[in-house]
Amino acid sequence: MQLGMIGLGRMGNGMTERLREHGHDVRTYDPNVQSRTAASLEELKAQLEPQRAFWLMVPAGKITEDVFQDLLELADKGDTIVDGGNSNFHDSQRRYGEAQAKELHFIDAGVSGGIWGLEVGFCLMVGGDADPVKRVEPIFQALAPEDGYAHVGPSGAGHFVKMIHNGIEYGLMQSYAEGFEIMEHSQFALDLEQISGIWRYGSVVRSWLLELLHTAFEEHGGNLDDIAPYVEDSGEGRWTIHEAIAENVPAPVIAASLFARFASRNEINFAAKVAAALRNQFGGHAVKAVERAKAGPDPR
């Protein structure tokens, strides 16, 4: 079938290639990429036959909102807008209502697979009304590996499930990170590349994330010395914790993993300074002074 792909970053480009490999007619628009079929949204629309399907694969937030609002004015009755980015599910529910008011269809599609999706497929968690989902289903089936796609519920459900998916991912990654740090600091001269390698076979902690960690060790000479200890977050972990609080569901592992990412960004950990100062005050415990560079000659 025909599809208008908006956004040709790492994910959008890989999805476009995979769809074309499966015989779909994909027209593309990205103002920052030359390898596109359309120079504007208007031209993209003209290249598609009614009833059109537009797929947004752009960063969540303002960019997604701007493109969505443009499509609301541009698309014709019966057209479908699919948001495949990591949008907040509340935004997706609102956009569904705005699309309905224009007699358009809106589908929220949670997409997981990263840069490997072109080769192995993208896991798809789709939310929206049954009829438009069914019409776009050939696209979903081509993108996903076997048994890797599901229509999980009504509007917002796709992005909600993807949010939880990413929250779980935070916890899994942090667990691996802490375990390997303990081994890195142990009394044994452990080969972490070797250990991550053997754990891929038969171990109860084997997973794709572990396979990727082993690949990282291979690519960085058996250690990660050239990688800065700074971990960003893209929002889904925060949203997962917000929902856990709203639903009175304890989620200590996901919360701790998010806070660990925050801690990785503190070049100077003021909380540790406070704790050290307090231990000194009430117990006389020694504090370590900050090492400062020796002053050079006065330039004046």
Phi and psi in degrees as a GROMACS rama.xvg file:
@    title "Ramachandran Plot"
@    xaxis  label "Phi"
@    yaxis  label "Psi"
@TYPE xy
-87.0678  147.351  GLN-2
-149.736  140.251  LEU-3
-101.557  109.883  GLY-4
-93.2752  122.191  MET-5
-109.964  109.455  ILE-6
112.01  115.845  GLY-7
-122.969  44.1751  LEU-8
-75.0249  -162.673  GLY-9
-57.8313  -42.4238  ARG-10
-76.2508  -49.548  MET-11
-61.7937  -38.9553  GLY-12
-66.1737  -44.2132  ASN-13
-63.9277  -39.331  GLY-14
-66.5658  -40.7323  MET-15
-60.5517  -46.5463  THR-16
-62.0528  -42.7586  GLU-17
-64.2458  -41.8867  ARG-18
-64.1221  -42.0172  LEU-19
-65.3554  -36.5028  ARG-20
-62.3481  -27.6716  GLU-21
-93.4399  11.6799  HIS-22
89.6517  9.48603  GLY-23
-87.1497  150.262  HIS-24
-92.9515  99.9162  ASP-25
-107.916  119.18  VAL-26
-100.825  147.057  ARG-27
-131.147  151.504  THR-28
-145.155  128.549  TYR-29
-157.099  115.266  ASP-30
-62.8104  -16.2439  PRO-31
-102.453  5.07105  ASN-32
-127.882  135.354  VAL-33
-79.6509  -32.6414  GLN-34
-79.0425  71.5026  SER-35
-135.294  163.62  ARG-36
-98.2806  -16.8031  THR-37
-130.568  144.939  ALA-38
-95.7859  -3.61668  ALA-39
-158.724  165.64  SER-40
-63.2728  -36.6847  LEU-41
-62.1086  -42.1787  GLU-42
-68.3088  -36.9797  GLU-43
-61.0796  -44.962  LEU-44
-58.3197  -43.0542  LYS-45
-64.9147  -24.2123  ALA-46
-83.3294  -8.19543  GLN-47
-109.369  144.752  LEU-48
-88.8006  141.055  GLU-49
-62.5226  148.877  PRO-50
-80.7178  124.808  GLN-51
-81.2293  158.389  ARG-52
-128.52  119.681  ALA-53
-107.41  132.874  PHE-54
-115.391  119.174  TRP-55
-89.3066  118.829  LEU-56
-126.481  62.4915  MET-57
-124.475  163.759  VAL-58
-57.0787  139.677  PRO-59
-64.2178  153.5  ALA-60
107.837  -138.401  GLY-61
-61.6671  -40.3651  LYS-62
-63.2199  -46.8928  ILE-63
-59.9713  -44.7193  THR-64
-62.1177  -43.6886  GLU-65
-62.6494  -45.9545  ASP-66
-66.5279  -39.9703  VAL-67
-60.8091  -45.6015  PHE-68
-64.2831  -37.249  GLN-69
-62.238  -42.0569  ASP-70
-68.4452  -32.7568  LEU-71
-57.5434  -38.4961  LEU-72
-81.8812  -26.4872  GLU-73
-92.1474  -38.617  LEU-74
-69.8103  156.901  ALA-75
-99.278  159.93  ASP-76
-50.3063  131.011  LYS-77
92.4997  -10.6545  GLY-78
-70.8291  159.84  ASP-79
-121.546  135.019  THR-80
-111.478  124.852  ILE-81
-112.294  125.697  VAL-82
-102.189  109.55  ASP-83
-98.7577  7.29199  GLY-84
-84.3372  -174.856  GLY-85
-94.0028  55.8127  ASN-86
-74.4423  152.911  SER-87
-66.4333  135.127  ASN-88
-63.7831  -26.3706  PHE-89
-63.7862  -41.1997  HIS-90
-63.0073  -38.9437  ASP-91
-65.1503  -39.2914  SER-92
-65.1333  -39.6381  GLN-93
-64.5532  -44.762  ARG-94
-63.7567  -34.0622  ARG-95
-59.4498  -45.2612  TYR-96
-64.6674  -41.0296  GLY-97
-65.9963  -37.8158  GLU-98
-66.7337  -42.2137  ALA-99
-58.5315  -39.4478  GLN-100
-62.3228  -23.9674  ALA-101
-98.7257  7.59584  LYS-102
59.8337  38.2304  GLU-103
-111.641  160.893  LEU-104
-102.223  145.212  HIS-105
-131.48  131.841  PHE-106
-126.65  132.669  ILE-107
-103.934  123.338  ASP-108
-120.091  109.025  ALA-109
-74.2723  129.767  GLY-110
-123.284  127.281  VAL-111
-128.011  141.621  SER-112
155.261  -25.2803  GLY-113
58.3345  -149.569  GLY-114
-71.4029  -11.512  ILE-115
-87.6266  -7.06292  TRP-116
-61.7508  -35.1829  GLY-117
-56.9639  -41.8302  LEU-118
-81.9259  -46.0283  GLU-119
-107.602  -8.96979  VAL-120
102.47  160.683  GLY-121
-110.605  130.457  PHE-122
-74.2915  130.212  CYS-123
-122.704  127.69  LEU-124
-117.309  107.807  MET-125
-111.302  133.865  VAL-126
-122.028  143.804  GLY-127
149.489  -178.641  GLY-128
-70.0013  149.504  ASP-129
-62.4787  -43.124  ALA-130
-64.0965  -52.7259  ASP-131
-64.3668  -34.6139  PRO-132
-62.2639  -42.6089  VAL-133
-63.4955  -37.2231  LYS-134
-68.3613  -36.2598  ARG-135
-89.6091  -2.82324  VAL-136
-55.5726  -34.6027  GLU-137
-57.8577  -32.1267  PRO-138
-68.064  -46.9446  ILE-139
-59.8254  -43.6194  PHE-140
-67.4281  -33.7469  GLN-141
-71.6678  -36.0353  ALA-142
-72.8685  -35.7526  LEU-143
-88.5331  151.935  ALA-144
-73.1071  172.387  PRO-145
-57.0456  130.803  GLU-146
65.5377  19.7255  ASP-147
-106.007  14.7794  GLY-148
-132.816  141.262  TYR-149
-151.748  141.935  ALA-150
-85.0558  103.123  HIS-151
-89.6693  -11.8499  VAL-152
162.244  -168.094  GLY-153
-73.912  -173.56  PRO-154
-50.3515  131.59  SER-155
94.1683  -22.7568  GLY-156
-65.5653  -36.142  ALA-157
-62.7837  -47.7906  GLY-158
-74.1369  -26.6185  HIS-159
-65.9916  -46.9085  PHE-160
-63.9778  -39.3389  VAL-161
-65.4109  -35.5919  LYS-162
-60.6696  -47.5903  MET-163
-64.1891  -41.1306  ILE-164
-52.7532  -47.0036  HIS-165
-72.324  -31.77  ASN-166
-62.4584  -43.7399  GLY-167
-61.5023  -40.8695  ILE-168
-58.2999  -40.2058  GLU-169
-56.6471  -47.6523  TYR-170
-65.2611  -41.9005  GLY-171
-62.8651  -45.6354  LEU-172
-62.7158  -41.4277  MET-173
-67.5709  -35.5389  GLN-174
-63.3568  -46.6637  SER-175
-59.8945  -44.12  TYR-176
-59.3055  -44.9313  ALA-177
-69.2406  -41.3299  GLU-178
-61.822  -44.2986  GLY-179
-71.3599  -28.1176  PHE-180
-68.5574  -39.3563  GLU-181
-60.6201  -42.9443  ILE-182
-66.4128  -37.9839  MET-183
-60.8338  -33.9336  GLU-184
-97.2629  5.84109  HIS-185
-75.9727  172.411  SER-186
-72.9308  -12.8649  GLN-187
-95.3817  144.377  PHE-188
-85.1668  77.5407  ALA-189
-83.3412  141.818  LEU-190
-91.6029  98.4338  ASP-191
-68.591  -30.4202  LEU-192
-63.7246  -42.6968  GLU-193
-63.4279  -43.7941  GLN-194
-66.9452  -44.8468  ILE-195
-61.8056  -29.3757  SER-196
-69.6301  -48.8055  GLY-197
-71.7035  -28.6455  ILE-198
-65.0416  -16.8031  TRP-199
-70.6899  -14.4491  ARG-200
-122.119  108.616  TYR-201
84.7478  -16.7826  GLY-202
-73.6226  148.224  SER-203
-74.0014  -11.5107  VAL-204
-102.215  11.4016  VAL-205
-66.554  143.472  ARG-206
-167.764  171.45  SER-207
-65.5302  -36.3821  TRP-208
-60.6117  -39.245  LEU-209
-66.0948  -38.8497  LEU-210
-61.0216  -41.627  GLU-211
-66.1561  -36.2327  LEU-212
-64.6512  -42.2423  LEU-213
-61.6058  -41.3941  HIS-214
-61.2295  -40.0523  THR-215
-62.2361  -43.0573  ALA-216
-61.0617  -41.3342  PHE-217
-62.3661  -42.165  GLU-218
-74.7808  -17.5158  GLU-219
-117.252  32.082  HIS-220
68.317  28.2544  GLY-221
86.1204  -2.9429  GLY-222
-144.502  176.476  ASN-223
-119.392  32.9739  LEU-224
-62.4958  -25.8882  ASP-225
-92.1616  9.10516  ASP-226
-106.983  126.224  ILE-227
-69.096  140.688  ALA-228
-79.4016  60.9801  PRO-229
-129.817  121.406  TYR-230
-120.27  118.396  VAL-231
-85.0405  164.379  GLU-232
-131.294  148.819  ASP-233
-103.647  5.2315  SER-234
114.304  -31.2392  GLY-235
-66.1272  -33.5159  GLU-236
-63.2135  -41.2763  GLY-237
-63.172  -45.1301  ARG-238
-63.7539  -37.585  TRP-239
-61.5165  -43.3267  THR-240
-67.1507  -39.3231  ILE-241
-58.2934  -43.6347  HIS-242
-68.3276  -37.1755  GLU-243
-60.5692  -42.0966  ALA-244
-65.3013  -44.4454  ILE-245
-62.3144  -31.6356  ALA-246
-99.3269  5.26634  GLU-247
57.1817  40.0441  ASN-248
-108.617  121.82  VAL-249
-68.3079  132.728  PRO-250
-139.045  60.3657  ALA-251
-65.7524  -34.1049  PRO-252
-68.2988  -46.7582  VAL-253
-64.9895  -40.7853  ILE-254
-62.0539  -45.8616  ALA-255
-64.0708  -36.2611  ALA-256
-67.8155  -35.9197  SER-257
-66.235  -44.8187  LEU-258
-64.5515  -31.5259  PHE-259
-64.4038  -35.2485  ALA-260
-66.7053  -39.9505  ARG-261
-58.9662  -45.2191  PHE-262
-62.673  -30.8621  ALA-263
-65.9256  -17.5128  SER-264
-95.3292  -2.37728  ARG-265
-89.0053  102.573  ASN-266
-63.8321  -36.4043  GLU-267
-122.421  113.57  ILE-268
-86.5249  96.2442  ASN-269
-66.8323  -32.8256  PHE-270
-60.4828  -40.0129  ALA-271
-64.9516  -35.8702  ALA-272
-61.7223  -43.1606  LYS-273
-62.019  -46.635  VAL-274
-62.3385  -42.0784  ALA-275
-64.536  -41.5418  ALA-276
-63.933  -41.2033  ALA-277
-65.3417  -41.7744  LEU-278
-61.7591  -35.8543  ARG-279
-68.1731  -39.5494  ASN-280
-70.9619  -44.6997  GLN-281
-91.1976  -21.6093  PHE-282
-125.009  -0.755261  GLY-283
69.8942  17.0469  GLY-284
-69.226  140.026  HIS-285
-66.447  147.289  ALA-286
-115.067  148.62  VAL-287
-87.2308  130.724  LYS-288
-78.7424  148.6  ALA-289
-71.967  128.868  VAL-290
-77.2573  125.018  GLU-291
-115.013  147.016  ARG-292
-64.7792  142.932  ALA-293
-67.2051  139.118  LYS-294
-69.8556  137.408  ALA-295
-83.5015  -174.294  GLY-296
-62.6291  145.753  PRO-297
-64.3473  119.174  ASP-298
-72.3579  -6.81974  PRO-299
